[in-house]
Amino acid sequence: MTDSAPLWERDPAAWEAHLAEGNATQARKRVSADVLIRDPAGRILLVKPTYKPGWDLPGGMCEANESPADAARREINEELGIGIEIGRLLCVEWVPPHGPWDDLLAFIFDGGRISTDAIIHLDGKEVDQYSFCTLTDAQQRLRPRARPRLASSLQAAERSPTAAIYLQNGKNPEPAQASDR
C-alpha cells in the first residue's frame, strides 16, 4: 500500500481513532420520546409525573444509544403497564437550552386510540395519575413549553397520514430562502 492511499486503507486503527476524535467533539443532544394516545372520543391521555409539577404526555427520556421509538415503547410499558404499537412520528421539536438543561430533541409518536376501559397499571414511581382530557383541558394542564408540540401532533395525526411537523422552540420555522443558503 502506498502513502497516497487514504488513511482508512493505510491504517484502519488510525482511521478509527480519527473518527472517535471527531465524534467526541460533536454535539450531544438530550432526546425525549412521548406518545399521543387518545380514547375513542378523541380525548388525550395525560399522565401526572411524581418528580415534577404539572402533567405530560406519556413517555420520557431516551437512554444512551436507544432509538426514540424504542424509548417511547419502553416508557409506555414502564409508566402505564401497557404494550401498545408505537405508530408514526407526528412531531419533532428542537427545544433550546433552558434553566439547567441543555437543548433537547422532543419526538412525539402516534399511539393510536385505546379504550377508557383499558387496564392501565401506573408504576407509582414516575407516574401516579392519568386522565383522558379534552384538548382545552390538556392545554391547561400541560406546561406552556409542551403545548405547541401537542397541538402540532394532533394536527399531523388528523390532517396527514404521512407528514410529521418540525418545530423550533414551539414554532414552525420559516423555510430558508435560497439566498440564505
N, CA, C and O of each residue as an XYZ file, in Angstrom:
724
protein
N       0.850     -1.169      0.000
C       0.000      0.000      0.000
C       0.898      1.235      0.000
O       1.922      1.263      0.683
N       0.518      2.242     -0.756
C       1.335      3.458     -0.858
C       0.878      4.501      0.144
O      -0.222      4.426      0.692
N       1.765      5.495      0.374
C       1.428      6.601      1.277
C       0.306      7.463      0.723
O      -0.318      8.224      1.462
N       0.044      7.346     -0.588
C      -1.036      8.147     -1.174
C      -2.410      7.497     -0.969
O      -3.438      8.104     -1.269
N      -2.419      6.283     -0.467
C      -3.694      5.613     -0.184
C      -4.396      6.342      0.958
O      -3.730      6.893      1.835
N      -5.718      6.354      0.964
C      -6.439      7.027      2.056
C      -6.125      6.381      3.404
O      -5.777      5.203      3.484
N      -6.256      7.180      4.453
C      -5.924      6.734      5.804
C      -6.673      5.457      6.174
O      -6.097      4.573      6.808
N      -7.955      5.341      5.788
C      -8.726      4.151      6.168
C      -8.151      2.881      5.554
O      -8.352      1.789      6.087
N      -7.434      3.014      4.435
C      -6.785      1.845      3.832
C      -5.391      1.624      4.413
O      -4.994      0.488      4.671
N      -4.641      2.728      4.619
C      -3.268      2.625      5.130
C      -3.215      2.144      6.564
O      -2.405      1.287      6.915
N      -4.091      2.705      7.394
C      -4.007      2.431      8.834
C      -5.413      2.465      9.433
O      -5.839      3.492      9.962
N      -6.139      1.337      9.349
C      -7.517      1.313      9.860
C      -7.631      1.732     11.327
O      -8.614      2.372     11.701
N      -6.657      1.389     12.156
C      -6.710      1.784     13.576
C      -6.595      3.301     13.715
O      -7.301      3.905     14.523
N      -5.714      3.917     12.936
C      -5.580      5.382     12.971
C      -6.867      6.039     12.462
O      -7.292      7.071     12.982
N      -7.478      5.438     11.448
C      -8.744      5.957     10.922
C      -9.833      5.914     11.993
O     -10.568      6.885     12.170
N      -9.939      4.790     12.708
C     -10.917      4.675     13.800
C     -10.642      5.712     14.884
O     -11.579      6.310     15.413
N      -9.372      5.934     15.223
C      -9.015      6.946     16.230
C      -9.412      8.337     15.746
O      -9.909      9.151     16.524
N      -9.192      8.607     14.467
C      -9.583      9.897     13.881
C     -11.100     10.094     13.976
O     -11.567     11.174     14.338
N     -11.857      9.060     13.655
C     -13.318      9.148     13.746
C     -13.768      9.360     15.189
O     -14.662     10.165     15.448
N     -13.156      8.644     16.127
C     -13.514      8.788     17.543
C     -13.219     10.198     18.036
O     -13.992     10.759     18.813
N     -12.111     10.770     17.590
C     -11.759     12.144     17.970
C     -12.812     13.125     17.455
O     -13.239     14.022     18.183
N     -13.222     12.955     16.217
C     -14.267     13.816     15.662
C     -15.593     13.616     16.368
O     -16.304     14.581     16.647
N     -15.929     12.372     16.657
C     -17.176     12.068     17.353
C     -17.221     12.734     18.721
O     -18.271     13.211     19.150
N     -16.080     12.766     19.408
C     -16.026     13.339     20.758
C     -16.314     14.839     20.766
O     -16.710     15.383     21.797
N     -16.121     15.511     19.637
C     -16.342     16.964     19.595
C     -17.714     17.340     19.049
O     -18.072     18.517     19.040
N     -18.477     16.366     18.600
C     -19.795     16.666     18.043
C     -20.830     16.839     19.145
O     -20.656     16.355     20.263
N     -21.895     17.528     18.814
C     -22.958     17.827     19.778
C     -23.587     16.547     20.321
O     -23.728     15.551     19.611
N     -23.954     16.602     21.575
C     -24.725     15.543     22.213
C     -26.064     16.157     22.587
O     -26.109     17.161     23.297
N     -27.116     15.586     22.133
C     -28.460     16.103     22.389
C     -29.185     15.214     23.382
O     -29.061     13.990     23.357
N     -29.940     15.856     24.254
C     -30.909     15.104     25.043
C     -32.060     14.787     24.099
O     -32.373     15.583     23.214
N     -32.683     13.644     24.277
C     -33.768     13.223     23.391
C     -34.907     12.677     24.242
O     -34.709     11.817     25.100
N     -36.111     13.201     23.983
C     -37.298     12.664     24.652
C     -38.200     12.013     23.615
O     -38.146     12.335     22.428
N     -39.023     11.096     24.086
C     -39.944     10.373     23.210
C     -41.277     10.240     23.932
O     -41.400      9.478     24.891
N     -42.269     10.983     23.468
C     -43.607     10.942     24.047
C     -44.574     10.320     23.049
O     -44.265     10.166     21.868
N     -45.754      9.965     23.558
C     -46.732      9.268     22.724
C     -48.096      9.930     22.882
O     -48.572     10.142     23.997
N     -48.712     10.250     21.756
C     -50.075     10.775     21.734
C     -51.023      9.584     21.688
O     -51.109      8.879     20.682
N     -51.731      9.372     22.789
C     -52.709      8.285     22.899
C     -54.064      8.929     23.145
O     -54.198      9.807     23.997
N     -55.068      8.489     22.393
C     -56.412      9.045     22.563
C     -57.412      7.933     22.815
O     -57.178      6.768     22.493
N     -58.532      8.326     23.401
C     -59.624      7.365     23.585
C     -60.533      7.442     22.362
O     -60.308      8.285     21.493
N     -61.559      6.585     22.268
C     -62.429      6.602     21.091
C     -63.110      7.953     20.842
O     -63.466      8.259     19.703
N     -63.295      8.763     21.887
C     -63.911     10.082     21.725
C     -62.895     11.147     21.324
O     -63.260     12.306     21.122
N     -61.622     10.765     21.206
C     -60.589     11.713     20.807
C     -59.923     12.440     21.961
O     -59.071     13.302     21.746
N     -60.310     12.096     23.196
C     -59.662     12.742     24.345
C     -58.224     12.241     24.473
O     -57.911     11.111     24.098
N     -57.371     13.083     24.999
C     -55.928     12.865     25.042
C     -55.525     12.308     26.404
O     -55.940     12.823     27.442
N     -54.716     11.256     26.390
C     -54.218     10.677     27.634
C     -53.043     11.506     28.142
O     -52.034     11.661     27.453
N     -53.184     12.034     29.351
C     -52.095     12.730     30.038
C     -51.749     11.965     31.304
O     -52.587     11.270     31.878
N     -50.502     12.105     31.725
C     -50.042     11.489     32.969
C     -49.481     12.570     33.878
O     -48.992     13.602     33.420
N     -49.563     12.306     35.189
C     -49.023     13.243     36.183
C     -47.769     12.628     36.789
O     -47.854     11.684     37.574
N     -46.598     13.165     36.422
C     -45.352     12.646     36.977
C     -45.242     12.933     38.472
O     -45.798     13.913     38.967
N     -44.528     12.081     39.176
C     -44.305     12.263     40.612
C     -43.100     13.159     40.885
O     -42.960     13.682     41.990
N     -42.237     13.339     39.902
C     -40.949     14.001     40.118
C     -40.898     15.454     39.641
O     -39.850     16.095     39.713
N     -42.038     15.976     39.149
C     -42.086     17.373     38.712
C     -43.538     17.824     38.697
O     -44.446     16.994     38.656
N     -43.764     19.138     38.730
C     -45.147     19.625     38.718
C     -45.779     19.501     37.334
O     -45.082     19.418     36.322
N     -47.095     19.490     37.309
C     -47.828     19.501     36.052
C     -48.063     18.117     35.473
O     -47.774     17.094     36.092
N     -48.598     18.129     34.262
C     -48.970     16.924     33.541
C     -48.162     16.840     32.250
O     -47.633     17.845     31.776
N     -48.071     15.647     31.688
C     -47.328     15.403     30.450
C     -48.060     14.383     29.598
O     -48.941     13.667     30.073
N     -47.675     14.332     28.327
C     -47.997     13.165     27.520
C     -47.175     12.011     28.079
O     -46.083     12.241     28.598
N     -47.661     10.783     27.991
C     -46.840      9.667     28.454
C     -45.587      9.532     27.589
O     -45.612      9.792     26.386
N     -44.513      9.126     28.215
C     -43.236      8.974     27.525
C     -42.107      9.367     28.444
O     -42.262      9.370     29.665
N     -40.977      9.696     27.866
C     -39.849     10.089     28.695
C     -38.574     10.230     27.899
O     -38.593     10.382     26.678
N     -37.464     10.177     28.613
C     -36.154     10.409     28.027
C     -35.573      9.117     27.446
O     -35.744      8.028     27.993
N     -34.888      9.282     26.326
C     -34.169      8.163     25.724
C     -32.930      7.861     26.552
O     -32.295      8.763     27.098
N     -32.605      6.603     26.633
C     -31.356      6.187     27.254
C     -30.258      6.221     26.197
O     -30.545      6.329     25.004
N     -29.016      6.130     26.623
C     -27.885      6.181     25.696
C     -28.057      5.141     24.590
O     -28.317      3.967     24.856
N     -27.909      5.593     23.354
C     -27.953      4.739     22.165
C     -29.279      4.007     21.969
O     -29.320      2.959     21.326
N     -30.354      4.552     22.518
C     -31.697      3.986     22.344
C     -32.447      4.843     21.329
O     -32.395      6.071     21.398
N     -33.132      4.219     20.405
C     -33.898      4.986     19.420
C     -35.100      5.638     20.100
O     -35.599      5.123     21.101
N     -35.568      6.767     19.567
C     -36.762      7.392     20.148
C     -37.980      6.469     20.161
O     -38.722      6.460     21.143
N     -38.206      5.699     19.106
C     -39.368      4.794     19.085
C     -39.236      3.710     20.153
O     -40.217      3.366     20.812
N     -38.036      3.176     20.324
C     -37.830      2.170     21.374
C     -38.022      2.780     22.757
O     -38.590      2.144     23.644
N     -37.548      4.017     22.944
C     -37.728      4.695     24.236
C     -39.207      4.918     24.516
O     -39.662      4.719     25.642
N     -39.960      5.330     23.502
C     -41.397      5.547     23.678
C     -42.079      4.250     24.112
O     -42.885      4.251     25.042
N     -41.762      3.162     23.448
C     -42.348      1.855     23.769
C     -41.989      1.457     25.206
O     -42.851      1.016     25.967
N     -40.719      1.615     25.568
C     -40.266      1.258     26.917
C     -40.959      2.113     27.966
O     -41.437      1.592     28.974
N     -41.018      3.421     27.741
C     -41.624      4.327     28.714
C     -43.113      4.036     28.908
O     -43.601      4.070     30.038
N     -43.839      3.753     27.834
C     -45.267      3.437     27.946
C     -45.448      2.169     28.771
O     -46.333      2.089     29.622
N     -44.607      1.192     28.510
C     -44.697     -0.051     29.275
C     -44.353      0.182     30.742
O     -45.041     -0.334     31.622
N     -43.287      0.958     31.024
C     -42.883      1.224     32.406
C     -43.916      2.060     33.155
O     -44.294      1.725     34.278
N     -44.371      3.145     32.535
C     -45.256      4.091     33.221
C     -46.687      3.599     33.336
O     -47.325      3.775     34.374
N     -47.198      2.979     32.267
C     -48.617      2.627     32.201
C     -48.879      1.130     32.274
O     -50.020      0.710     32.467
N     -47.851      0.331     32.125
C     -48.029     -1.114     32.182
C     -48.808     -1.675     31.010
O     -49.426     -2.734     31.118
N     -48.780     -0.966     29.887
C     -49.482     -1.461     28.696
C     -48.501     -1.548     27.534
O     -47.551     -0.771     27.440
N     -48.748     -2.493     26.670
C     -47.970     -2.610     25.451
C     -48.827     -2.139     24.293
O     -49.845     -2.753     23.974
N     -48.421     -1.063     23.674
C     -49.162     -0.570     22.508
C     -48.203     -0.465     21.336
O     -46.986     -0.405     21.508
N     -48.772     -0.445     20.151
C     -47.962     -0.246     18.960
C     -47.604      1.232     18.875
O     -48.477      2.098     18.933
N     -46.331      1.503     18.738
C     -45.889      2.883     18.547
C     -45.984      3.157     17.055
O     -45.295      2.534     16.247
N     -46.840      4.090     16.709
C     -47.085      4.414     15.311
C     -46.084      5.408     14.757
O     -44.945      5.502     15.215
N     -46.533      6.131     13.779
C     -45.636      7.024     13.051
C     -45.258      8.256     13.864
O     -45.919      8.609     14.841
N     -44.200      8.886     13.443
C     -43.755     10.140     14.037
C     -44.736     11.239     13.653
O     -45.066     11.403     12.479
N     -45.198     11.989     14.645
C     -46.118     13.100     14.398
C     -45.412     14.447     14.439
O     -45.703     15.334     13.637
N     -44.486     14.592     15.373
C     -43.849     15.891     15.570
C     -42.464     15.686     16.168
O     -42.253     14.782     16.976
N     -41.537     16.521     15.768
C     -40.239     16.606     16.439
C     -39.953     18.090     16.646
O     -40.141     18.911     15.748
N     -39.497     18.408     17.843
C     -39.207     19.804     18.174
C     -37.806     19.917     18.743
O     -37.394     19.119     19.585
N     -37.078     20.926     18.268
C     -35.823     21.299     18.906
C     -36.169     22.323     19.976
O     -36.730     23.380     19.686
N     -35.827     21.995     21.215
C     -36.084     22.872     22.360
C     -34.737     23.455     22.782
O     -33.813     22.700     23.083
N     -34.606     24.788     22.809
C     -33.314     25.383     23.161
C     -32.977     25.171     24.634
O     -33.844     24.804     25.427
N     -31.718     25.401     24.998
C     -31.350     25.294     26.408
C     -32.248     26.191     27.260
O     -32.613     27.293     26.851
N     -32.592     25.704     28.441
C     -33.405     26.490     29.370
C     -33.119     26.007     30.786
O     -32.935     24.813     31.023
N     -33.084     26.942     31.711
C     -32.772     26.587     33.090
C     -31.465     25.814     33.141
O     -30.485     26.219     32.516
N     -31.435     24.708     33.876
C     -30.202     23.921     33.965
C     -30.014     22.953     32.794
O     -29.016     22.234     32.739
N     -30.966     22.931     31.862
C     -30.991     21.909     30.818
C     -30.324     22.361     29.529
O     -30.443     23.516     29.121
N     -29.613     21.419     28.890
C     -29.113     21.630     27.535
C     -30.289     21.516     26.569
O     -31.416     21.228     26.971
N     -30.005     21.746     25.296
C     -31.072     21.635     24.306
C     -31.561     20.191     24.208
O     -30.939     19.264     24.727
N     -32.695     20.034     23.527
C     -33.415     18.764     23.513
C     -34.071     18.566     22.160
O     -34.551     19.524     21.554
N     -34.094     17.336     21.685
C     -34.945     16.949     20.564
C     -36.097     16.149     21.149
O     -35.891     15.096     21.752
N     -37.313     16.657     20.966
C     -38.512     16.033     21.534
C     -39.321     15.394     20.405
O     -39.799     16.086     19.506
N     -39.468     14.088     20.458
C     -40.227     13.326     19.464
C     -41.592     12.974     20.043
O     -41.702     12.613     21.215
N     -42.637     13.083     19.211
C     -43.980     12.639     19.600
C     -44.443     11.631     18.551
O     -44.470     11.920     17.354
N     -44.805     10.444     19.028
C     -45.280      9.373     18.161
C     -46.773      9.166     18.365
O     -47.329      9.515     19.407
N     -47.411      8.593     17.351
C     -48.831      8.274     17.430
C     -48.995      6.935     18.143
O     -48.459      5.916     17.708
N     -49.741      6.952     19.240
C     -50.024      5.725     19.981
C     -51.409      5.186     19.697
O     -51.847      4.215     20.313
N     -52.104      5.825     18.753
C     -53.428      5.350     18.382
C     -54.474      5.635     19.446
O     -54.337      6.551     20.257
N     -55.512      4.833     19.419
C     -56.632      5.009     20.356
C     -56.751      3.764     21.225
O     -56.610      2.636     20.753
N     -57.013      3.998     22.496
C     -57.268      2.886     23.408
C     -58.579      3.156     24.127
O     -58.996      4.304     24.281
N     -59.203      2.108     24.551
C     -60.460      2.219     25.285
C     -60.210      2.834     26.654
O     -59.159      2.619     27.258
N     -61.177      3.598     27.137
C     -61.067      4.123     28.502
C     -61.153      2.986     29.512
O     -60.829      3.173     30.685
N     -61.589      1.807     29.065
C     -61.625      0.622     29.928
C     -60.301     -0.143     29.917
O     -60.155     -1.138     30.627
N     -59.338      0.317     29.116
C     -58.039     -0.364     29.067
C     -57.457     -0.416     30.475
O     -57.578      0.534     31.249
N     -56.843     -1.509     30.780
C     -56.290     -1.683     32.126
C     -54.904     -1.061     32.159
O     -53.935     -1.605     31.629
N     -54.844      0.093     32.797
C     -53.589      0.822     32.939
C     -53.075      0.587     34.352
O     -53.795      0.782     35.332
N     -51.830      0.169     34.438
C     -51.188     -0.085     35.735
C     -50.097      0.960     35.923
O     -48.988      0.798     35.413
N     -50.400      2.031     36.651
C     -49.404      3.073     36.883
C     -48.266      2.522     37.723
O     -48.484      1.758     38.663
N     -47.054      2.915     37.374
C     -45.901      2.400     38.111
C     -45.781      3.007     39.508
O     -45.142      2.411     40.375
N     -46.375      4.169     39.746
C     -46.322      4.809     41.057
C     -44.992      5.464     41.370
O     -44.922      6.317     42.254
N     -43.939      5.086     40.668
C     -42.624      5.688     40.885
C     -42.477      6.965     40.072
O     -42.088      8.006     40.602
N     -42.788      6.881     38.790
C     -42.656      8.032     37.900
C     -43.990      8.724     37.651
O     -44.036      9.939     37.457
N     -45.068      7.957     37.656
C     -46.401      8.476     37.331
C     -47.380      7.963     38.375
O     -47.392      6.776     38.699
N     -48.216      8.887     38.908
C     -49.191      8.425     39.905
C     -50.643      8.731     39.541
O     -51.555      8.344     40.273
N     -50.871      9.420     38.420
C     -52.238      9.689     37.961
C     -52.255      9.727     36.437
O     -51.243      9.995     35.790
N     -53.429      9.451     35.884
C     -53.635      9.662     34.456
C     -55.049     10.163     34.249
O     -55.924      9.981     35.095
N     -55.257     10.800     33.099
C     -56.574     11.335     32.778
C     -56.714     11.454     31.269
O     -55.766     11.819     30.573
N     -57.908     11.141     30.769
C     -58.230     11.420     29.374
C     -58.846     12.811     29.339
O     -59.857     13.059     29.996
N     -58.245     13.720     28.575
C     -58.614     15.138     28.602
C     -59.031     15.639     27.229
O     -58.542     15.171     26.201
N     -59.943     16.596     27.235
C     -60.228     17.326     26.005
C     -58.987     18.148     25.663
O     -58.112     18.334     26.510
N     -58.909     18.631     24.449
C     -57.769     19.459     24.057
C     -57.656     20.685     24.955
O     -56.558     21.045     25.379
N     -58.780     21.324     25.247
C     -58.757     22.517     26.109
C     -58.209     22.181     27.486
O     -57.355     22.898     28.008
N     -58.689     21.104     28.072
C     -58.208     20.698     29.394
C     -56.733     20.302     29.335
O     -55.958     20.657     30.224
N     -56.347     19.573     28.300
C     -54.944     19.159     28.163
C     -54.035     20.378     28.050
O     -52.979     20.423     28.681
N     -54.435     21.363     27.255
C     -53.608     22.566     27.093
C     -53.477     23.319     28.413
O     -52.444     23.940     28.663
N     -54.493     23.276     29.251
C     -54.407     23.939     30.556
C     -53.494     23.173     31.511
O     -52.804     23.784     32.327
N     -53.483     21.860     31.418
C     -52.668     21.050     32.335
C     -51.193     21.000     31.943
O     -50.318     20.917     32.805
N     -50.925     21.050     30.651
C     -49.539     20.953     30.189
C     -48.767     22.232     30.489
O     -49.340     23.319     30.559
N     -47.457     22.080     30.666
C     -46.594     23.252     30.788
C     -46.628     24.016     29.468
O     -46.776     23.400     28.412
N     -46.497     25.333     29.501
C     -46.563     26.123     28.265
C     -45.621     25.624     27.169
O     -45.981     25.651     25.992
N     -44.441     25.175     27.533
C     -43.456     24.726     26.542
C     -43.953     23.495     25.768
O     -43.544     23.289     24.626
N     -44.820     22.682     26.366
C     -45.282     21.437     25.727
C     -46.530     21.635     24.873
O     -46.862     20.770     24.063
N     -47.216     22.742     25.040
C     -48.493     22.950     24.333
C     -48.364     22.962     22.813
O     -49.174     22.318     22.146
N     -47.385     23.663     22.226
C     -47.285     23.634     20.758
C     -47.016     22.239     20.202
O     -47.496     21.901     19.120
N     -46.257     21.430     20.930
C     -45.995     20.051     20.483
C     -47.281     19.251     20.413
O     -47.506     18.507     19.458
N     -48.131     19.405     21.429
C     -49.404     18.679     21.421
C     -50.266     19.140     20.254
O     -50.793     18.314     19.509
N     -50.412     20.445     20.088
C     -51.249     20.971     19.001
C     -50.733     20.508     17.638
O     -51.519     20.111     16.778
N     -49.421     20.558     17.440
C     -48.845     20.129     16.161
C     -48.995     18.631     15.951
O     -49.225     18.181     14.828
N     -48.868     17.858     17.018
C     -49.035     16.405     16.910
C     -50.460     16.047     16.515
O     -50.677     15.179     15.670
N     -51.423     16.714     17.124
C     -52.825     16.483     16.753
C     -53.076     16.882     15.306
O     -53.775     16.182     14.573
N     -52.503     18.008     14.901
C     -52.658     18.468     13.520
C     -52.090     17.424     12.555
O     -52.735     17.084     11.562
N     -50.902     16.920     12.837
C     -50.294     15.913     11.961
C     -51.120     14.629     11.942
O     -51.294     14.020     10.887
N     -51.627     14.218     13.096
C     -52.407     12.976     13.180
C     -53.708     13.083     12.401
O     -54.147     12.111     11.787
N     -54.321     14.248     12.422
C     -55.647     14.401     11.827
C     -55.623     14.843     10.372
O     -56.571     14.570      9.635
N     -54.573     15.512      9.944
C     -54.583     16.094      8.603
C     -53.775     15.339      7.571
O     -54.037     15.461      6.374
N     -52.802     14.562      8.004
C     -51.947     13.899      7.031
C     -51.611     12.489      7.504
O     -51.221     12.294      8.655
N     -51.760     11.511      6.622
C     -51.420     10.144      7.032
C     -49.917      9.874      7.047
O     -49.486      8.816      7.505
N     -49.111     10.823      6.548
C     -47.672     10.560      6.472
C     -46.787     11.684      6.996
O     -45.693     11.406      7.486
N     -47.209     12.925      6.914
C     -46.320     14.046      7.236
C     -46.184     14.260      8.737
O     -47.149     14.131      9.490
N     -44.974     14.586      9.149
C     -44.703     14.990     10.529
C     -44.421     16.488     10.522
O     -44.107     17.062      9.479
N     -44.533     17.110     11.671
C     -44.310     18.547     11.795
C     -43.031     18.781     12.581
O     -42.772     18.116     13.585
N     -42.230     19.738     12.109
C     -40.999     20.124     12.795
C     -41.204     21.489     13.434
O     -41.693     22.424     12.798
N     -40.821     21.586     14.702
C     -40.895     22.851     15.430
C     -39.517     23.219     15.954
O     -38.689     22.352     16.231
N     -39.287     24.507     16.083
C     -38.108     25.031     16.765
C     -38.610     25.949     17.853
O     -39.225     26.978     17.575
N     -38.347     25.575     19.102
C     -38.762     26.393     20.240
C     -40.253     26.713     20.178
O     -40.664     27.846     20.429
N     -41.058     25.707     19.842
C     -42.504     25.853     19.852
C     -43.115     26.478     18.619
O     -44.331     26.656     18.554
N     -42.291     26.815     17.635
C     -42.810     27.472     16.426
C     -42.366     26.705     15.188
O     -41.316     26.062     15.177
N     -43.188     26.786     14.144
C     -42.831     26.209     12.863
C     -41.898     27.205     12.184
O     -42.336     28.299     11.828
N     -40.613     26.858     11.992
C     -39.674     27.840     11.452
C     -39.987     28.183     10.005
O     -40.525     27.376      9.248
N     -39.631     29.403      9.654
C     -39.790     29.830      8.263
C     -38.820     29.031      7.401
O     -37.687     28.788      7.817
N     -39.242     28.619      6.210
C     -38.308     27.904      5.343
C     -37.149     28.822      4.954
O     -37.332     30.025      4.766
N     -35.967     28.246      4.836
C     -34.798     29.027      4.433
C     -34.978     29.485      2.992
O     -35.410     28.719      2.131
N     -34.645     30.718      2.751
C     -34.689     31.258      1.395
C     -33.436     30.800      0.652
O     -32.401     30.556      1.270
N     -33.529     30.684     -0.660
C     -32.376     30.262     -1.455
C     -31.186     31.179     -1.196
O     -30.045     30.717     -1.200
N     -31.429     32.461     -0.971
C     -30.334     33.402     -0.723
C     -29.706     33.197      0.648
O     -28.592     33.664      0.887
N     -30.406     32.501      1.564
C     -29.881     32.252      2.909
C     -28.922     31.064      2.936
O     -28.220     30.864      3.927
N     -28.883     30.295      1.891
C     -28.083     29.058      1.899
C     -26.684     29.307      1.443
O     -25.878     28.378      1.389
